[in-house]
């Protein structure tokens, strides 16, 4: 299920990215001759932005679940590596190797999701840069076609400024390169807690062992002093 969700998000986001690439290439080509109908670029840009929102709505909850699962799985793998010396299994090395393999696989999943969404958002931002550059390169005296060009791309630049879209996981966090920092930061926090818990557990175990030895030593000393134990006085009757 995790792999299927990751592949779906990856292919959908990369599909949107490639459509932004095509849109940007056509935008650059318009510098020589405007061959597209009115509002062609604005309409297509708006459709692609709606596709980003649509993908976030459909896969947002699944991406949140996958992210939590990635964090828990990697933390569990670190826990196995930390406890590798005390594992009650026939082949501890193989068990640790499987845990490391699962960790690497989940890290690849996180990179695939974050990288594909980040590249799509970057390509979307490139549309705005191209639009402003084309408007800047217009000559002072415009022909009729260039005036139409200027008006159309001013509207496109205004639309790009007004529409702010991102891939999100149900609004909890943005899906981009910062997702990797979030995952690794959470993993580091939980691993530190595991190490601290292991140290506290070891200290507590040592305190219990010392307490047992001390109690046993005191009991032996009491038996050596009075082997029959303390006498119980007979009750007096009136």
C-alpha positions as CSV (number, residue, x, y, z in Angstrom):
1,X,0.0,0.0,0.0
2,X,2.8,2.4,0.9
3,X,4.7,1.8,-2.4
4,X,1.5,2.1,-4.4
5,X,0.6,5.5,-2.8
6,X,4.2,6.8,-3.3
7,X,4.2,5.7,-7.0
8,X,0.8,7.4,-7.6
9,X,1.9,10.7,-6.0
10,X,5.2,10.5,-7.9
11,X,3.7,9.9,-11.3
12,X,0.8,12.4,-10.9
13,X,3.2,15.2,-9.6
14,X,5.7,14.5,-12.4
15,X,2.9,14.6,-14.9
16,X,1.9,18.1,-13.7
17,X,5.6,19.1,-13.8
18,X,6.0,18.0,-17.5
19,X,2.9,20.0,-18.4
20,X,4.4,23.1,-16.8
21,X,7.5,22.5,-18.8
22,X,5.5,22.4,-22.1
23,X,3.6,25.5,-21.0
24,X,6.9,27.3,-20.3
25,X,8.4,26.3,-23.7
26,X,5.4,27.6,-25.5
27,X,5.6,30.8,-23.4
28,X,9.2,31.3,-24.6
29,X,8.3,30.6,-28.2
30,X,5.7,33.5,-28.0
31,X,8.6,36.0,-27.8
32,X,8.9,35.7,-31.6
33,X,5.3,35.2,-32.6
34,X,2.0,34.9,-30.6
35,X,0.3,31.9,-32.2
36,X,-2.1,31.0,-29.4
37,X,-5.7,32.0,-28.8
38,X,-6.7,34.6,-26.2
39,X,-6.3,33.4,-22.5
40,X,-4.6,30.2,-23.6
41,X,-1.8,30.5,-21.1
42,X,-4.0,31.8,-18.3
43,X,-6.5,29.0,-18.7
44,X,-3.8,26.3,-18.9
45,X,-1.9,27.7,-15.9
46,X,-5.1,27.8,-13.9
47,X,-5.9,24.2,-14.8
48,X,-2.5,23.0,-13.7
49,X,-2.8,24.9,-10.4
50,X,-6.2,23.2,-9.9
51,X,-4.5,19.8,-10.6
52,X,-2.0,20.5,-7.7
53,X,-4.9,21.3,-5.3
54,X,-6.8,18.2,-6.6
55,X,-3.8,16.0,-5.9
56,X,-3.4,17.4,-2.4
57,X,-7.1,16.8,-1.7
58,X,-7.0,13.2,-3.0
59,X,-3.6,12.0,-1.6
60,X,-3.1,14.4,1.3
61,X,-4.4,12.0,4.0
62,X,-2.5,9.1,2.4
63,X,0.7,11.1,2.3
64,X,0.3,12.1,6.0
65,X,-0.2,8.4,6.8
66,X,2.8,7.3,4.7
67,X,5.0,10.0,6.4
68,X,4.0,8.8,9.9
69,X,4.7,5.2,8.8
70,X,8.1,6.2,7.4
71,X,9.1,7.9,10.7
72,X,7.9,5.0,12.8
73,X,9.5,2.4,10.6
74,X,12.9,4.1,10.6
75,X,12.7,4.7,14.4
76,X,11.8,1.0,14.8
77,X,14.8,0.0,12.7
78,X,17.1,2.2,14.8
79,X,15.7,0.6,17.9
80,X,16.5,-2.9,16.5
81,X,20.1,-1.8,15.7
82,X,20.4,-0.4,19.3
83,X,19.1,-3.7,20.8
84,X,21.0,-5.9,18.3
85,X,23.2,-7.3,21.1
86,X,20.2,-8.5,23.1
87,X,18.0,-9.9,20.3
88,X,16.6,-13.4,21.1
89,X,16.7,-14.6,17.5
90,X,18.6,-17.3,15.7
91,X,20.4,-14.9,13.3
92,X,20.6,-11.3,14.7
93,X,22.8,-10.1,11.8
94,X,20.1,-11.1,9.3
95,X,17.4,-9.4,11.4
96,X,19.4,-6.2,11.6
97,X,20.2,-6.3,7.9
98,X,16.5,-6.6,7.0
99,X,15.7,-3.6,9.3
100,X,18.4,-1.5,7.6
101,X,17.1,-2.5,4.2
102,X,13.5,-1.4,5.2
103,X,15.0,1.9,6.5
104,X,16.7,2.6,3.1
105,X,13.5,1.7,1.2
106,X,11.4,4.1,3.3
107,X,14.0,6.9,2.9
108,X,13.8,6.4,-0.9
109,X,10.0,6.7,-0.7
110,X,10.3,10.0,1.2
111,X,12.8,11.4,-1.3
112,X,10.6,10.4,-4.3
113,X,7.6,12.2,-2.8
114,X,9.4,15.3,-1.7
115,X,11.6,15.6,-4.8
116,X,8.7,15.2,-7.3
117,X,6.5,17.8,-5.6
118,X,9.4,20.2,-5.1
119,X,10.4,20.0,-8.8
120,X,6.8,20.7,-9.9
121,X,6.5,23.8,-7.7
122,X,9.9,25.0,-9.0
123,X,8.7,24.6,-12.6
124,X,5.5,26.5,-11.7
125,X,7.6,29.3,-10.3
126,X,9.7,29.3,-13.5
127,X,6.5,30.3,-15.4
128,X,6.3,33.5,-13.5
129,X,10.0,34.3,-14.2
130,X,9.6,33.7,-17.9
131,X,6.5,35.9,-18.0
132,X,8.2,38.8,-16.3
133,X,11.4,38.4,-18.5
134,X,9.3,38.5,-21.7
135,X,7.5,41.6,-20.6
136,X,10.8,43.3,-19.7
137,X,12.3,42.4,-23.2
138,X,9.5,44.2,-25.1
139,X,10.7,47.1,-27.2
140,X,9.6,50.7,-26.3
141,X,7.4,51.0,-29.4
142,X,5.0,48.1,-29.8
143,X,3.3,46.7,-32.8
144,X,-0.4,45.7,-32.6
145,X,0.6,42.1,-32.0
146,X,3.1,43.1,-29.3
147,X,0.5,45.2,-27.6
148,X,-1.8,42.2,-27.5
149,X,1.2,40.2,-26.2
150,X,1.8,42.7,-23.5
151,X,-1.8,42.8,-22.3
152,X,-2.1,39.0,-22.3
153,X,1.0,38.4,-20.3
154,X,0.3,41.2,-17.8
155,X,-2.9,39.4,-17.0
156,X,-1.0,36.1,-16.7
157,X,1.6,37.6,-14.4
158,X,-1.2,39.0,-12.2
159,X,-2.9,35.6,-12.1
160,X,0.3,33.9,-11.1
161,X,0.8,36.4,-8.3
162,X,-2.7,35.9,-7.0
163,X,-2.7,32.1,-7.1
164,X,-0.5,30.5,-4.4
165,X,-0.7,26.7,-4.6
166,X,1.4,24.0,-2.8
167,X,1.3,20.3,-2.3
168,X,0.1,19.7,1.3
169,X,-0.7,16.8,3.5
170,X,-4.2,17.8,4.7
171,X,-2.8,21.2,5.6
172,X,-0.4,19.7,8.3
173,X,2.8,20.4,6.3
174,X,3.9,21.3,2.8
175,X,5.2,18.5,0.6
176,X,8.6,19.7,-0.7
177,X,12.2,19.5,0.3
178,X,11.4,20.6,3.8
179,X,9.5,17.3,4.2
180,X,12.9,15.4,4.4
181,X,14.1,17.8,7.1
182,X,10.8,17.2,9.0
183,X,11.2,13.5,8.7
184,X,14.9,13.4,9.7
185,X,14.3,15.9,12.5
186,X,11.5,13.7,14.0
187,X,13.6,10.6,13.6
188,X,16.5,12.3,15.4
189,X,14.2,13.3,18.3
190,X,12.8,9.8,18.7
191,X,16.2,8.2,18.5
192,X,17.6,10.5,21.2
193,X,14.6,9.6,23.4
194,X,15.3,5.9,22.7
195,X,18.9,6.2,23.7
196,X,18.0,8.2,26.9
197,X,15.4,5.6,27.7
198,X,17.9,2.8,27.3
199,X,20.4,4.5,29.5
200,X,17.7,5.1,32.2
201,X,16.6,1.5,31.9
202,X,20.2,0.3,32.3
203,X,20.7,2.6,35.4
204,X,17.4,1.4,36.9
205,X,18.4,-2.3,36.3
206,X,21.7,-1.6,38.0
207,X,20.0,0.0,41.0
208,X,17.7,-3.0,41.4
209,X,20.6,-5.4,41.3
210,X,22.5,-3.4,43.9
211,X,19.4,-3.2,46.1
212,X,19.0,-7.0,45.8
213,X,22.6,-7.6,46.8
214,X,22.4,-5.2,49.7
215,X,19.2,-6.8,51.0
216,X,20.7,-10.3,50.7
217,X,23.8,-9.2,52.5
218,X,21.8,-7.6,55.3
219,X,19.7,-10.8,55.6
220,X,22.8,-13.0,55.8
221,X,24.3,-10.7,58.5
222,X,21.1,-10.9,60.5
223,X,21.1,-14.7,60.3
224,X,24.7,-14.9,61.4
225,X,23.9,-12.8,64.5
226,X,20.7,-14.7,65.5
227,X,20.3,-17.9,63.6
228,X,17.0,-18.8,65.3
229,X,15.6,-15.4,64.7
230,X,14.0,-13.1,67.2
231,X,12.0,-14.9,70.0
232,X,8.4,-14.1,70.4
233,X,7.3,-13.4,74.0
234,X,4.3,-15.5,75.2
235,X,1.1,-13.5,75.6
236,X,0.1,-12.8,79.2
237,X,-3.4,-13.6,80.4
238,X,-5.1,-11.7,83.1
